[in-house]
Amino acid sequence: MNLEQLRKQAKELVRAARAGDADALARLDGREPILARAQLVVAREHGYASWPSLVVAVEASAETFVLAATNGQLA
């Protein structure tokens, strides 16, 4: 997962809901289309309880990848 792509998905969800898109409004469960709520929806759709939990998981995955790719050498 790419954090920047997830951020874009949340912003696109807000834009779509504000434009009256039925699917976007349904994903937001009829709630006000604000970024924080859209981030929560995106996080839950990926299996996380909150946006911060998703961010931590994505960042941990990136760090794990770098460590594996460099044989554990950060320098």
PDB file with SEQRES, HELIX, SHEET and CRYST1 records, atoms N, CA, C and O in Angstrom:
SEQRES   1 A   75  MET ASN LEU GLU GLN LEU ARG LYS GLN ALA LYS GLU LEU          
SEQRES   2 A   75  VAL ARG ALA ALA ARG ALA GLY ASP ALA ASP ALA LEU ALA          
SEQRES   3 A   75  ARG LEU ASP GLY ARG GLU PRO ILE LEU ALA ARG ALA GLN          
SEQRES   4 A   75  LEU VAL VAL ALA ARG GLU HIS GLY TYR ALA SER TRP PRO          
SEQRES   5 A   75  SER LEU VAL VAL ALA VAL GLU ALA SER ALA GLU THR PHE          
SEQRES   6 A   75  VAL LEU ALA ALA THR ASN GLY GLN LEU ALA                      
HELIX    1 AA1 LEU A    3  ARG A   18  1                                  16    
HELIX    2 AA2 ALA A   22  ARG A   27  1                                   6    
HELIX    3 AA3 LEU A   35  GLU A   45  1                                  11    
HELIX    4 AA4 TRP A   51  ALA A   69  1                                  19    
CRYST1    1.000    1.000    1.000  90.00  90.00  90.00 P 1           1          
ATOM      1  N   MET A   1       0.832  -1.184   0.000  1.00  0.00           N  
ATOM      2  CA  MET A   1       0.000   0.000   0.000  1.00  0.00           C  
ATOM      3  C   MET A   1       0.875   1.246   0.000  1.00  0.00           C  
ATOM      4  O   MET A   1       1.932   1.284   0.631  1.00  0.00           O  
ATOM      5  N   ASN A   2       0.427   2.234  -0.699  1.00  0.00           N  
ATOM      6  CA  ASN A   2       1.132   3.494  -0.816  1.00  0.00           C  
ATOM      7  C   ASN A   2       0.330   4.557  -0.079  1.00  0.00           C  
ATOM      8  O   ASN A   2      -0.835   4.788  -0.403  1.00  0.00           O  
ATOM      9  N   LEU A   3       0.930   5.197   0.892  1.00  0.00           N  
ATOM     10  CA  LEU A   3       0.228   6.177   1.721  1.00  0.00           C  
ATOM     11  C   LEU A   3      -0.285   7.353   0.892  1.00  0.00           C  
ATOM     12  O   LEU A   3      -1.396   7.836   1.112  1.00  0.00           O  
ATOM     13  N   GLU A   4       0.513   7.803  -0.048  1.00  0.00           N  
ATOM     14  CA  GLU A   4       0.085   8.929  -0.893  1.00  0.00           C  
ATOM     15  C   GLU A   4      -1.148   8.544  -1.711  1.00  0.00           C  
ATOM     16  O   GLU A   4      -2.064   9.352  -1.867  1.00  0.00           O  
ATOM     17  N   GLN A   5      -1.176   7.340  -2.225  1.00  0.00           N  
ATOM     18  CA  GLN A   5      -2.335   6.872  -2.986  1.00  0.00           C  
ATOM     19  C   GLN A   5      -3.578   6.781  -2.098  1.00  0.00           C  
ATOM     20  O   GLN A   5      -4.680   7.121  -2.528  1.00  0.00           O  
ATOM     21  N   LEU A   6      -3.396   6.328  -0.877  1.00  0.00           N  
ATOM     22  CA  LEU A   6      -4.522   6.255   0.062  1.00  0.00           C  
ATOM     23  C   LEU A   6      -5.056   7.646   0.391  1.00  0.00           C  
ATOM     24  O   LEU A   6      -6.266   7.834   0.512  1.00  0.00           O  
ATOM     25  N   ARG A   7      -4.161   8.616   0.535  1.00  0.00           N  
ATOM     26  CA  ARG A   7      -4.589   9.996   0.775  1.00  0.00           C  
ATOM     27  C   ARG A   7      -5.407  10.514  -0.406  1.00  0.00           C  
ATOM     28  O   ARG A   7      -6.432  11.172  -0.227  1.00  0.00           O  
ATOM     29  N   LYS A   8      -4.939  10.208  -1.611  1.00  0.00           N  
ATOM     30  CA  LYS A   8      -5.667  10.631  -2.810  1.00  0.00           C  
ATOM     31  C   LYS A   8      -7.043   9.980  -2.859  1.00  0.00           C  
ATOM     32  O   LYS A   8      -8.018  10.625  -3.245  1.00  0.00           O  
ATOM     33  N   GLN A   9      -7.131   8.716  -2.473  1.00  0.00           N  
ATOM     34  CA  GLN A   9      -8.426   8.028  -2.458  1.00  0.00           C  
ATOM     35  C   GLN A   9      -9.400   8.725  -1.516  1.00  0.00           C  
ATOM     36  O   GLN A   9     -10.574   8.893  -1.845  1.00  0.00           O  
ATOM     37  N   ALA A  10      -8.915   9.127  -0.351  1.00  0.00           N  
ATOM     38  CA  ALA A  10      -9.774   9.807   0.618  1.00  0.00           C  
ATOM     39  C   ALA A  10     -10.240  11.157   0.066  1.00  0.00           C  
ATOM     40  O   ALA A  10     -11.410  11.514   0.206  1.00  0.00           O  
ATOM     41  N   LYS A  11      -9.334  11.900  -0.557  1.00  0.00           N  
ATOM     42  CA  LYS A  11      -9.702  13.194  -1.129  1.00  0.00           C  
ATOM     43  C   LYS A  11     -10.699  13.023  -2.276  1.00  0.00           C  
ATOM     44  O   LYS A  11     -11.635  13.811  -2.411  1.00  0.00           O  
ATOM     45  N   GLU A  12     -10.497  11.999  -3.096  1.00  0.00           N  
ATOM     46  CA  GLU A  12     -11.422  11.731  -4.192  1.00  0.00           C  
ATOM     47  C   GLU A  12     -12.803  11.345  -3.660  1.00  0.00           C  
ATOM     48  O   GLU A  12     -13.823  11.702  -4.250  1.00  0.00           O  
ATOM     49  N   LEU A  13     -12.830  10.627  -2.558  1.00  0.00           N  
ATOM     50  CA  LEU A  13     -14.100  10.247  -1.941  1.00  0.00           C  
ATOM     51  C   LEU A  13     -14.859  11.497  -1.486  1.00  0.00           C  
ATOM     52  O   LEU A  13     -16.069  11.597  -1.686  1.00  0.00           O  
ATOM     53  N   VAL A  14     -14.155  12.436  -0.881  1.00  0.00           N  
ATOM     54  CA  VAL A  14     -14.782  13.685  -0.446  1.00  0.00           C  
ATOM     55  C   VAL A  14     -15.331  14.444  -1.647  1.00  0.00           C  
ATOM     56  O   VAL A  14     -16.476  14.896  -1.630  1.00  0.00           O  
ATOM     57  N   ARG A  15     -14.508  14.585  -2.700  1.00  0.00           N  
ATOM     58  CA  ARG A  15     -14.956  15.311  -3.890  1.00  0.00           C  
ATOM     59  C   ARG A  15     -16.190  14.664  -4.504  1.00  0.00           C  
ATOM     60  O   ARG A  15     -17.146  15.350  -4.865  1.00  0.00           O  
ATOM     61  N   ALA A  16     -16.163  13.357  -4.619  1.00  0.00           N  
ATOM     62  CA  ALA A  16     -17.287  12.640  -5.220  1.00  0.00           C  
ATOM     63  C   ALA A  16     -18.554  12.808  -4.385  1.00  0.00           C  
ATOM     64  O   ALA A  16     -19.634  13.025  -4.933  1.00  0.00           O  
ATOM     65  N   ALA A  17     -18.428  12.711  -3.078  1.00  0.00           N  
ATOM     66  CA  ALA A  17     -19.593  12.858  -2.206  1.00  0.00           C  
ATOM     67  C   ALA A  17     -20.163  14.269  -2.293  1.00  0.00           C  
ATOM     68  O   ALA A  17     -21.380  14.449  -2.329  1.00  0.00           O  
ATOM     69  N   ARG A  18     -19.294  15.258  -2.325  1.00  0.00           N  
ATOM     70  CA  ARG A  18     -19.756  16.650  -2.439  1.00  0.00           C  
ATOM     71  C   ARG A  18     -20.438  16.908  -3.781  1.00  0.00           C  
ATOM     72  O   ARG A  18     -21.299  17.780  -3.900  1.00  0.00           O  
ATOM     73  N   ALA A  19     -20.034  16.128  -4.791  1.00  0.00           N  
ATOM     74  CA  ALA A  19     -20.648  16.260  -6.121  1.00  0.00           C  
ATOM     75  C   ALA A  19     -21.954  15.481  -6.215  1.00  0.00           C  
ATOM     76  O   ALA A  19     -22.639  15.532  -7.237  1.00  0.00           O  
ATOM     77  N   GLY A  20     -22.300  14.757  -5.146  1.00  0.00           N  
ATOM     78  CA  GLY A  20     -23.560  14.028  -5.120  1.00  0.00           C  
ATOM     79  C   GLY A  20     -23.509  12.601  -5.606  1.00  0.00           C  
ATOM     80  O   GLY A  20     -24.554  11.993  -5.839  1.00  0.00           O  
ATOM     81  N   ASP A  21     -22.308  12.044  -5.767  1.00  0.00           N  
ATOM     82  CA  ASP A  21     -22.166  10.659  -6.217  1.00  0.00           C  
ATOM     83  C   ASP A  21     -22.783   9.703  -5.192  1.00  0.00           C  
ATOM     84  O   ASP A  21     -22.407   9.700  -4.020  1.00  0.00           O  
ATOM     85  N   ALA A  22     -23.727   8.904  -5.655  1.00  0.00           N  
ATOM     86  CA  ALA A  22     -24.465   8.014  -4.750  1.00  0.00           C  
ATOM     87  C   ALA A  22     -23.564   6.995  -4.070  1.00  0.00           C  
ATOM     88  O   ALA A  22     -23.730   6.723  -2.881  1.00  0.00           O  
ATOM     89  N   ASP A  23     -22.615   6.430  -4.802  1.00  0.00           N  
ATOM     90  CA  ASP A  23     -21.708   5.435  -4.207  1.00  0.00           C  
ATOM     91  C   ASP A  23     -20.834   6.056  -3.120  1.00  0.00           C  
ATOM     92  O   ASP A  23     -20.631   5.465  -2.060  1.00  0.00           O  
ATOM     93  N   ALA A  24     -20.325   7.244  -3.396  1.00  0.00           N  
ATOM     94  CA  ALA A  24     -19.485   7.932  -2.416  1.00  0.00           C  
ATOM     95  C   ALA A  24     -20.295   8.272  -1.170  1.00  0.00           C  
ATOM     96  O   ALA A  24     -19.825   8.096  -0.046  1.00  0.00           O  
ATOM     97  N   LEU A  25     -21.504   8.755  -1.378  1.00  0.00           N  
ATOM     98  CA  LEU A  25     -22.356   9.080  -0.231  1.00  0.00           C  
ATOM     99  C   LEU A  25     -22.681   7.830   0.579  1.00  0.00           C  
ATOM    100  O   LEU A  25     -22.742   7.881   1.807  1.00  0.00           O  
ATOM    101  N   ALA A  26     -22.889   6.717  -0.100  1.00  0.00           N  
ATOM    102  CA  ALA A  26     -23.171   5.461   0.605  1.00  0.00           C  
ATOM    103  C   ALA A  26     -21.950   5.008   1.406  1.00  0.00           C  
ATOM    104  O   ALA A  26     -22.086   4.531   2.532  1.00  0.00           O  
ATOM    105  N   ARG A  27     -20.760   5.156   0.824  1.00  0.00           N  
ATOM    106  CA  ARG A  27     -19.547   4.775   1.547  1.00  0.00           C  
ATOM    107  C   ARG A  27     -19.376   5.600   2.814  1.00  0.00           C  
ATOM    108  O   ARG A  27     -18.870   5.106   3.822  1.00  0.00           O  
ATOM    109  N   LEU A  28     -19.800   6.862   2.759  1.00  0.00           N  
ATOM    110  CA  LEU A  28     -19.718   7.737   3.925  1.00  0.00           C  
ATOM    111  C   LEU A  28     -20.920   7.564   4.846  1.00  0.00           C  
ATOM    112  O   LEU A  28     -21.026   8.238   5.871  1.00  0.00           O  
ATOM    113  N   ASP A  29     -21.805   6.679   4.488  1.00  0.00           N  
ATOM    114  CA  ASP A  29     -22.978   6.350   5.304  1.00  0.00           C  
ATOM    115  C   ASP A  29     -23.841   7.578   5.587  1.00  0.00           C  
ATOM    116  O   ASP A  29     -24.396   7.729   6.676  1.00  0.00           O  
ATOM    117  N   GLY A  30     -23.943   8.452   4.581  1.00  0.00           N  
ATOM    118  CA  GLY A  30     -24.793   9.620   4.715  1.00  0.00           C  
ATOM    119  C   GLY A  30     -24.238  10.720   5.592  1.00  0.00           C  
ATOM    120  O   GLY A  30     -24.921  11.713   5.844  1.00  0.00           O  
ATOM    121  N   ARG A  31     -23.018  10.565   6.061  1.00  0.00           N  
ATOM    122  CA  ARG A  31     -22.414  11.582   6.930  1.00  0.00           C  
ATOM    123  C   ARG A  31     -21.773  12.688   6.095  1.00  0.00           C  
ATOM    124  O   ARG A  31     -21.555  12.535   4.893  1.00  0.00           O  
ATOM    125  N   GLU A  32     -21.482  13.785   6.751  1.00  0.00           N  
ATOM    126  CA  GLU A  32     -20.885  14.941   6.081  1.00  0.00           C  
ATOM    127  C   GLU A  32     -19.571  14.549   5.388  1.00  0.00           C  
ATOM    128  O   GLU A  32     -18.721  13.902   5.998  1.00  0.00           O  
ATOM    129  N   PRO A  33     -19.404  14.939   4.116  1.00  0.00           N  
ATOM    130  CA  PRO A  33     -18.186  14.572   3.385  1.00  0.00           C  
ATOM    131  C   PRO A  33     -16.996  15.474   3.736  1.00  0.00           C  
ATOM    132  O   PRO A  33     -16.722  16.463   3.056  1.00  0.00           O  
ATOM    133  N   ILE A  34     -16.311  15.111   4.800  1.00  0.00           N  
ATOM    134  CA  ILE A  34     -15.098  15.832   5.204  1.00  0.00           C  
ATOM    135  C   ILE A  34     -13.935  14.850   5.131  1.00  0.00           C  
ATOM    136  O   ILE A  34     -14.128  13.635   5.176  1.00  0.00           O  
ATOM    137  N   LEU A  35     -12.728  15.394   5.018  1.00  0.00           N  
ATOM    138  CA  LEU A  35     -11.552  14.555   4.807  1.00  0.00           C  
ATOM    139  C   LEU A  35     -11.343  13.536   5.923  1.00  0.00           C  
ATOM    140  O   LEU A  35     -11.052  12.374   5.642  1.00  0.00           O  
ATOM    141  N   ALA A  36     -11.482  13.941   7.163  1.00  0.00           N  
ATOM    142  CA  ALA A  36     -11.257  13.017   8.286  1.00  0.00           C  
ATOM    143  C   ALA A  36     -12.188  11.810   8.202  1.00  0.00           C  
ATOM    144  O   ALA A  36     -11.774  10.681   8.464  1.00  0.00           O  
ATOM    145  N   ARG A  37     -13.427  12.049   7.840  1.00  0.00           N  
ATOM    146  CA  ARG A  37     -14.394  10.956   7.737  1.00  0.00           C  
ATOM    147  C   ARG A  37     -14.047  10.050   6.546  1.00  0.00           C  
ATOM    148  O   ARG A  37     -14.156   8.827   6.637  1.00  0.00           O  
ATOM    149  N   ALA A  38     -13.633  10.655   5.441  1.00  0.00           N  
ATOM    150  CA  ALA A  38     -13.246   9.872   4.268  1.00  0.00           C  
ATOM    151  C   ALA A  38     -12.013   9.026   4.572  1.00  0.00           C  
ATOM    152  O   ALA A  38     -11.920   7.882   4.126  1.00  0.00           O  
ATOM    153  N   GLN A  39     -11.074   9.577   5.322  1.00  0.00           N  
ATOM    154  CA  GLN A  39      -9.887   8.809   5.707  1.00  0.00           C  
ATOM    155  C   GLN A  39     -10.277   7.610   6.561  1.00  0.00           C  
ATOM    156  O   GLN A  39      -9.727   6.521   6.400  1.00  0.00           O  
ATOM    157  N   LEU A  40     -11.226   7.813   7.465  1.00  0.00           N  
ATOM    158  CA  LEU A  40     -11.703   6.716   8.301  1.00  0.00           C  
ATOM    159  C   LEU A  40     -12.337   5.630   7.444  1.00  0.00           C  
ATOM    160  O   LEU A  40     -12.102   4.444   7.675  1.00  0.00           O  
ATOM    161  N   VAL A  41     -13.136   6.022   6.458  1.00  0.00           N  
ATOM    162  CA  VAL A  41     -13.763   5.052   5.556  1.00  0.00           C  
ATOM    163  C   VAL A  41     -12.699   4.258   4.809  1.00  0.00           C  
ATOM    164  O   VAL A  41     -12.781   3.033   4.727  1.00  0.00           O  
ATOM    165  N   VAL A  42     -11.708   4.944   4.270  1.00  0.00           N  
ATOM    166  CA  VAL A  42     -10.636   4.268   3.530  1.00  0.00           C  
ATOM    167  C   VAL A  42      -9.893   3.302   4.451  1.00  0.00           C  
ATOM    168  O   VAL A  42      -9.600   2.171   4.063  1.00  0.00           O  
ATOM    169  N   ALA A  43      -9.594   3.743   5.656  1.00  0.00           N  
ATOM    170  CA  ALA A  43      -8.890   2.870   6.610  1.00  0.00           C  
ATOM    171  C   ALA A  43      -9.709   1.629   6.913  1.00  0.00           C  
ATOM    172  O   ALA A  43      -9.183   0.516   6.896  1.00  0.00           O  
ATOM    173  N   ARG A  44     -10.975   1.809   7.185  1.00  0.00           N  
ATOM    174  CA  ARG A  44     -11.828   0.653   7.518  1.00  0.00           C  
ATOM    175  C   ARG A  44     -11.994  -0.277   6.326  1.00  0.00           C  
ATOM    176  O   ARG A  44     -12.077  -1.492   6.503  1.00  0.00           O  
ATOM    177  N   GLU A  45     -12.044   0.265   5.125  1.00  0.00           N  
ATOM    178  CA  GLU A  45     -12.141  -0.576   3.934  1.00  0.00           C  
ATOM    179  C   GLU A  45     -10.881  -1.421   3.727  1.00  0.00           C  
ATOM    180  O   GLU A  45     -10.916  -2.447   3.047  1.00  0.00           O  
ATOM    181  N   HIS A  46      -9.781  -0.981   4.316  1.00  0.00           N  
ATOM    182  CA  HIS A  46      -8.529  -1.748   4.245  1.00  0.00           C  
ATOM    183  C   HIS A  46      -8.295  -2.587   5.500  1.00  0.00           C  
ATOM    184  O   HIS A  46      -7.233  -3.188   5.662  1.00  0.00           O  
ATOM    185  N   GLY A  47      -9.289  -2.625   6.386  1.00  0.00           N  
ATOM    186  CA  GLY A  47      -9.213  -3.490   7.545  1.00  0.00           C  
ATOM    187  C   GLY A  47      -8.623  -2.870   8.804  1.00  0.00           C  
ATOM    188  O   GLY A  47      -8.255  -3.590   9.732  1.00  0.00           O  
ATOM    189  N   TYR A  48      -8.527  -1.544   8.849  1.00  0.00           N  
ATOM    190  CA  TYR A  48      -7.970  -0.874  10.016  1.00  0.00           C  
ATOM    191  C   TYR A  48      -9.065  -0.103  10.742  1.00  0.00           C  
ATOM    192  O   TYR A  48     -10.025   0.355  10.122  1.00  0.00           O  
ATOM    193  N   ALA A  49      -8.921   0.038  12.035  1.00  0.00           N  
ATOM    194  CA  ALA A  49      -9.935   0.702  12.853  1.00  0.00           C  
ATOM    195  C   ALA A  49      -9.909   2.216  12.700  1.00  0.00           C  
ATOM    196  O   ALA A  49     -10.911   2.883  12.957  1.00  0.00           O  
ATOM    197  N   SER A  50      -8.766   2.764  12.281  1.00  0.00           N  
ATOM    198  CA  SER A  50      -8.642   4.211  12.179  1.00  0.00           C  
ATOM    199  C   SER A  50      -7.610   4.575  11.121  1.00  0.00           C  
ATOM    200  O   SER A  50      -6.821   3.735  10.689  1.00  0.00           O  
ATOM    201  N   TRP A  51      -7.628   5.844  10.708  1.00  0.00           N  
ATOM    202  CA  TRP A  51      -6.633   6.334   9.753  1.00  0.00           C  
ATOM    203  C   TRP A  51      -5.222   6.272  10.361  1.00  0.00           C  
ATOM    204  O   TRP A  51      -4.301   5.824   9.679  1.00  0.00           O  
ATOM    205  N   PRO A  52      -5.018   6.701  11.610  1.00  0.00           N  
ATOM    206  CA  PRO A  52      -3.678   6.587  12.189  1.00  0.00           C  
ATOM    207  C   PRO A  52      -3.162   5.136  12.217  1.00  0.00           C  
ATOM    208  O   PRO A  52      -1.970   4.908  12.013  1.00  0.00           O  
ATOM    209  N   SER A  53      -4.027   4.176  12.461  1.00  0.00           N  
ATOM    210  CA  SER A  53      -3.612   2.772  12.456  1.00  0.00           C  
ATOM    211  C   SER A  53      -3.148   2.352  11.061  1.00  0.00           C  
ATOM    212  O   SER A  53      -2.164   1.627  10.913  1.00  0.00           O  
ATOM    213  N   LEU A  54      -3.861   2.814  10.056  1.00  0.00           N  
ATOM    214  CA  LEU A  54      -3.477   2.508   8.672  1.00  0.00           C  
ATOM    215  C   LEU A  54      -2.134   3.140   8.342  1.00  0.00           C  
ATOM    216  O   LEU A  54      -1.276   2.497   7.736  1.00  0.00           O  
ATOM    217  N   VAL A  55      -1.947   4.388   8.736  1.00  0.00           N  
ATOM    218  CA  VAL A  55      -0.686   5.091   8.475  1.00  0.00           C  
ATOM    219  C   VAL A  55       0.483   4.353   9.119  1.00  0.00           C  
ATOM    220  O   VAL A  55       1.521   4.161   8.486  1.00  0.00           O  
ATOM    221  N   VAL A  56       0.319   3.940  10.370  1.00  0.00           N  
ATOM    222  CA  VAL A  56       1.380   3.209  11.074  1.00  0.00           C  
ATOM    223  C   VAL A  56       1.715   1.916  10.333  1.00  0.00           C  
ATOM    224  O   VAL A  56       2.887   1.577  10.171  1.00  0.00           O  
ATOM    225  N   ALA A  57       0.695   1.202   9.889  1.00  0.00           N  
ATOM    226  CA  ALA A  57       0.913  -0.066   9.186  1.00  0.00           C  
ATOM    227  C   ALA A  57       1.638   0.150   7.859  1.00  0.00           C  
ATOM    228  O   ALA A  57       2.546  -0.606   7.513  1.00  0.00           O  
ATOM    229  N   VAL A  58       1.239   1.171   7.128  1.00  0.00           N  
ATOM    230  CA  VAL A  58       1.885   1.449   5.837  1.00  0.00           C  
ATOM    231  C   VAL A  58       3.330   1.865   6.055  1.00  0.00           C  
ATOM    232  O   VAL A  58       4.226   1.398   5.351  1.00  0.00           O  
ATOM    233  N   GLU A  59       3.561   2.735   7.020  1.00  0.00           N  
ATOM    234  CA  GLU A  59       4.931   3.170   7.295  1.00  0.00           C  
ATOM    235  C   GLU A  59       5.786   2.026   7.808  1.00  0.00           C  
ATOM    236  O   GLU A  59       6.966   1.950   7.468  1.00  0.00           O  
ATOM    237  N   ALA A  60       5.237   1.147   8.602  1.00  0.00           N  
ATOM    238  CA  ALA A  60       5.977  -0.013   9.102  1.00  0.00           C  
ATOM    239  C   ALA A  60       6.331  -0.933   7.942  1.00  0.00           C  
ATOM    240  O   ALA A  60       7.426  -1.495   7.908  1.00  0.00           O  
ATOM    241  N   SER A  61       5.426  -1.091   7.002  1.00  0.00           N  
ATOM    242  CA  SER A  61       5.688  -1.943   5.846  1.00  0.00           C  
ATOM    243  C   SER A  61       6.837  -1.379   5.018  1.00  0.00           C  
ATOM    244  O   SER A  61       7.681  -2.132   4.533  1.00  0.00           O  
ATOM    245  N   ALA A  62       6.873  -0.066   4.855  1.00  0.00           N  
ATOM    246  CA  ALA A  62       7.949   0.563   4.091  1.00  0.00           C  
ATOM    247  C   ALA A  62       9.288   0.371   4.795  1.00  0.00           C  
ATOM    248  O   ALA A  62      10.297   0.072   4.158  1.00  0.00           O  
ATOM    249  N   GLU A  63       9.287   0.547   6.117  1.00  0.00           N  
ATOM    250  CA  GLU A  63      10.523   0.373   6.876  1.00  0.00           C  
ATOM    251  C   GLU A  63      10.992  -1.078   6.800  1.00  0.00           C  
ATOM    252  O   GLU A  63      12.185  -1.335   6.641  1.00  0.00           O  
ATOM    253  N   THR A  64      10.073  -2.018   6.913  1.00  0.00           N  
ATOM    254  CA  THR A  64      10.410  -3.434   6.820  1.00  0.00           C  
ATOM    255  C   THR A  64      11.010  -3.757   5.458  1.00  0.00           C  
ATOM    256  O   THR A  64      11.976  -4.514   5.365  1.00  0.00           O  
ATOM    257  N   PHE A  65      10.438  -3.185   4.404  1.00  0.00           N  
ATOM    258  CA  PHE A  65      10.943  -3.407   3.058  1.00  0.00           C  
ATOM    259  C   PHE A  65      12.371  -2.884   2.928  1.00  0.00           C  
ATOM    260  O   PHE A  65      13.243  -3.577   2.402  1.00  0.00           O  
ATOM    261  N   VAL A  66      12.610  -1.669   3.405  1.00  0.00           N  
ATOM    262  CA  VAL A  66      13.942  -1.075   3.308  1.00  0.00           C  
ATOM    263  C   VAL A  66      14.953  -1.922   4.071  1.00  0.00           C  
ATOM    264  O   VAL A  66      16.051  -2.183   3.581  1.00  0.00           O  
ATOM    265  N   LEU A  67      14.576  -2.346   5.273  1.00  0.00           N  
ATOM    266  CA  LEU A  67      15.488  -3.174   6.058  1.00  0.00           C  
ATOM    267  C   LEU A  67      15.792  -4.493   5.343  1.00  0.00           C  
ATOM    268  O   LEU A  67      16.939  -4.940   5.328  1.00  0.00           O  
ATOM    269  N   ALA A  68      14.792  -5.100   4.764  1.00  0.00           N  
ATOM    270  CA  ALA A  68      15.005  -6.355   4.047  1.00  0.00           C  
ATOM    271  C   ALA A  68      15.863  -6.133   2.804  1.00  0.00           C  
ATOM    272  O   ALA A  68      16.721  -6.956   2.484  1.00  0.00           O  
ATOM    273  N   ALA A  69      15.634  -5.037   2.114  1.00  0.00           N  
ATOM    274  CA  ALA A  69      16.360  -4.767   0.877  1.00  0.00           C  
ATOM    275  C   ALA A  69      17.809  -4.398   1.136  1.00  0.00           C  
ATOM    276  O   ALA A  69      18.655  -4.570   0.258  1.00  0.00           O  
ATOM    277  N   THR A  70      18.105  -3.900   2.310  1.00  0.00           N  
ATOM    278  CA  THR A  70      19.473  -3.475   2.619  1.00  0.00           C  
ATOM    279  C   THR A  70      20.152  -4.431   3.608  1.00  0.00           C  
ATOM    280  O   THR A  70      21.185  -4.098   4.190  1.00  0.00           O  
ATOM    281  N   ASN A  71      19.577  -5.597   3.790  1.00  0.00           N  
ATOM    282  CA  ASN A  71      20.117  -6.568   4.742  1.00  0.00           C  
ATOM    283  C   ASN A  71      20.232  -6.005   6.148  1.00  0.00           C  
ATOM    284  O   ASN A  71      21.165  -6.329   6.883  1.00  0.00           O  
ATOM    285  N   GLY A  72      19.269  -5.154   6.519  1.00  0.00           N  
ATOM    286  CA  GLY A  72      19.240  -4.632   7.871  1.00  0.00           C  
ATOM    287  C   GLY A  72      20.162  -3.446   8.113  1.00  0.00           C  
ATOM    288  O   GLY A  72      20.299  -2.994   9.250  1.00  0.00           O  
ATOM    289  N   GLN A  73      20.787  -2.943   7.075  1.00  0.00           N  
ATOM    290  CA  GLN A  73      21.702  -1.817   7.242  1.00  0.00           C  
ATOM    291  C   GLN A  73      20.990  -0.514   6.911  1.00  0.00           C  
ATOM    292  O   GLN A  73      20.593  -0.287   5.768  1.00  0.00           O  
ATOM    293  N   LEU A  74      20.830   0.337   7.911  1.00  0.00           N  
ATOM    294  CA  LEU A  74      20.144   1.609   7.697  1.00  0.00           C  
ATOM    295  C   LEU A  74      21.069   2.692   7.142  1.00  0.00           C  
ATOM    296  O   LEU A  74      20.597   3.637   6.510  1.00  0.00           O  
ATOM    297  N   ALA A  75      22.344   2.572   7.363  1.00  0.00           N  
ATOM    298  CA  ALA A  75      23.283   3.619   6.931  1.00  0.00           C  
ATOM    299  C   ALA A  75      23.578   3.546   5.449  1.00  0.00           C  
ATOM    300  O   ALA A  75      24.347   4.356   4.932  1.00  0.00           O  
TER     301      ALA A  75                                                      
END                                                                             
